[in-house]
Amino acid sequence: MRLLPWTTPDGRPCYLSTDRRDSRLSRLADDIEAAQLASGEQVLKGARAVLADPEAGERAVRFALTRAVESLGDVLRIATRKVPE
């Protein structure tokens, strides 16, 4: 089973049971994972810029940290792909 890069509306994990890596849903999951990784790179770049700016206010830092936490969650989900035994 493959852990998908999204959750149910109530936050539970979604899994795909298939032997075909080229199925429509597998390709969609691959595309979303690639988009999440690309987004993470952009968030990291923006967070670094905020942290390097001594004039950045609390709102900018909180925004950068919030986005960074979201991206880190996505990336860790992709990296670990924990599936229940």
Secondary structure, 3 states (H helix, E strand, C coil): CEEEEEECCCCCEEEECCCCCCCHHHHHHHHHHHHHHHHHHHHHHHHHHHHHCCCCCHHHHHHHHHHHHHHHHHHHHHHHCCCCC
